[in-house]
Amino acid sequence: MNQDASQPSGTPHGTGTGAQPTGEGRPVWGEQGQRAGTAPRAGGPGAPPSARNAWATGGVTFAGVLLLVNGVLNVLQGIAAIAQDEVYARVDNYIYRINLTGWGWILVVLGVVLAVTGAGILKGAEWARLTGIVLASLSIIAQFMFLPYAPLWGLIMIVLDFFVIWALAVYRPDAARA
């Protein structure tokens, strides 16, 4: 067995070009038998993540936190509406008027599901992204209907829910890993 000193032991000989086929992560040998680097990983060298994808990746984490906190705050808001009707102003002649106790239960249930989904997003669960978009949409509708009772709070929550929907909709987990 004639071993060429320019190539480490264990590499195949006799391809005629000096370049060796490599597998994933194995060294690549140049024409002169010198190490030319490492072979690209499966899928080839990817383009660096775009600024938009970086925003979306960070935005997904922030969206998960927002859903979790939004859920807890909805539960607290619902408990306040259930326990004491005096916490929120009475609104007469409002087309979406529901008993405050009813609103309280809606907010408690929505809040628990939002918090669980937010925790799922933070853990990277696949189901949580689409569920988060749907729940943030429902939260926007609920906050819109609750506007006369807490107008400033409702507007803030609507804006935050829009951000959650955007962050979860533009995030591409495969692109973030590349």
C-alpha positions in Angstrom: 0.0 0.0 0.0 1.7 3.2 -1.2 0.7 6.1 1.1 1.0 9.6 -0.3 2.4 11.9 2.4 0.4 14.9 1.3 -2.9 13.2 2.2 -3.8 12.0 5.7 -4.3 8.3 6.2 -7.9 7.1 5.6 -8.5 9.2 2.5 -9.2 7.5 -0.8 -6.4 7.6 -3.4 -6.3 7.5 -7.2 -9.1 9.8 -8.3 -6.7 11.5 -10.6 -7.6 15.1 -9.7 -6.5 15.3 -6.1 -9.9 16.5 -5.0 -11.7 14.0 -2.9 -15.4 13.5 -2.6 -16.5 14.3 0.9 -19.4 13.8 3.1 -21.0 16.2 5.4 -18.5 18.1 7.5 -15.5 16.1 6.3 -12.3 17.9 5.0 -12.0 18.9 1.4 -8.6 18.4 -0.2 -7.3 20.7 -2.9 -5.2 19.9 -6.0 -1.9 19.9 -4.1 -3.2 17.6 -1.4 -3.6 20.5 1.1 -6.6 20.9 3.2 -8.9 23.4 1.4 -11.6 23.6 4.1 -14.7 21.6 5.0 -17.5 20.5 2.9 -20.7 22.4 3.2 -23.5 20.9 5.3 -26.6 19.4 3.7 -28.5 21.9 1.8 -25.4 23.9 0.8 -24.2 27.2 2.2 -27.2 29.2 3.0 -27.5 32.9 2.6 -27.1 34.8 5.9 -30.4 35.4 7.6 -32.1 38.6 6.4 -32.9 41.4 8.7 -36.6 40.7 8.3 -36.1 37.0 9.4 -34.0 38.2 12.3 -36.8 40.5 13.3 -39.3 37.7 12.9 -37.2 35.2 14.9 -36.9 37.7 17.8 -40.5 38.7 17.3 -41.7 35.1 17.8 -40.1 35.0 21.2 -41.6 38.3 22.0 -45.0 37.2 20.7 -44.8 34.1 22.9 -44.1 36.3 25.9 -46.9 38.7 24.9 -49.4 35.9 24.5 -48.4 34.5 27.9 -48.7 37.9 29.6 -51.8 38.8 27.7 -53.4 35.5 28.8 -52.6 36.2 32.5 -53.9 39.7 32.2 -57.1 38.5 30.5 -57.6 36.1 33.4 -57.1 38.9 35.9 -59.4 41.2 33.9 -62.0 38.5 33.7 -61.8 37.8 37.5 -62.3 41.5 38.2 -65.4 41.6 35.9 -66.8 38.4 37.6 -66.1 39.4 41.2 -67.2 43.0 41.2 -69.3 44.6 38.5 -68.2 48.0 39.9 -64.7 47.7 38.5 -65.8 48.6 35.0 -68.1 51.5 34.0 -71.7 50.6 33.1 -72.4 51.2 29.5 -75.9 51.7 28.2 -77.1 51.4 24.7 -74.1 49.5 23.5 -74.8 47.1 20.6 -72.4 44.4 21.9 -73.7 44.7 25.5 -73.2 41.5 27.5 -73.5 41.1 31.2 -70.1 41.9 32.8 -70.1 38.5 34.5 -70.4 37.0 31.0 -67.6 39.1 29.8 -65.6 38.0 32.7 -66.0 34.3 31.9 -65.1 34.9 28.3 -62.0 36.7 29.3 -61.0 34.1 31.8 -61.3 31.2 29.3 -59.6 33.2 26.5 -56.9 34.1 28.9 -56.1 30.6 30.0 -55.9 29.4 26.4 -53.7 32.4 25.4 -51.3 31.7 28.3 -51.0 28.0 27.4 -50.4 28.9 23.7 -47.8 31.5 24.7 -46.0 28.9 26.8 -46.2 26.5 23.8 -44.6 29.2 21.5 -41.8 29.8 23.9 -41.1 26.0 24.0 -41.1 25.9 20.2 -44.2 23.7 19.8 -45.4 23.4 16.2 -49.1 23.6 17.0 -48.7 26.9 18.9 -47.9 29.2 16.0 -51.2 28.7 14.1 -53.1 28.5 17.4 -51.5 31.8 18.5 -52.5 33.5 15.3 -56.1 32.3 15.7 -56.2 33.2 19.4 -54.7 36.7 18.9 -57.4 37.3 16.2 -60.1 36.2 18.7 -58.4 38.5 21.3 -58.6 41.4 19.0 -62.4 40.8 18.5 -63.0 40.4 22.2 -61.0 43.5 23.0 -62.9 45.5 20.3 -66.2 44.4 21.8 -64.9 45.3 25.3 -63.7 48.8 24.3 -66.6 50.7 26.0 -65.7 49.2 29.3 -61.9 49.8 29.1 -61.1 51.9 26.0 -57.4 52.7 26.4 -56.6 49.2 27.6 -58.5 47.6 24.8 -56.7 49.7 22.2 -53.3 48.8 23.6 -54.2 45.1 23.6 -55.4 45.3 20.0 -52.1 46.8 18.9 -50.1 44.1 20.8 -52.3 41.4 19.3 -51.6 42.8 15.8 -47.9 42.5 16.5 -48.3 38.9 17.7 -50.2 38.0 14.5 -47.5 39.6 12.3 -44.6 37.9 14.2 -46.2 34.5 14.1 -47.3 34.8 10.4 -43.9 35.9 8.9 -41.8 33.5 11.0 -40.3 30.7 8.9 -38.7 28.1 11.3 -36.8 26.4 8.4 -35.3 29.7 7.2 -34.3 30.6 10.8 -32.3 27.4 11.2 -30.4 27.8 7.9 
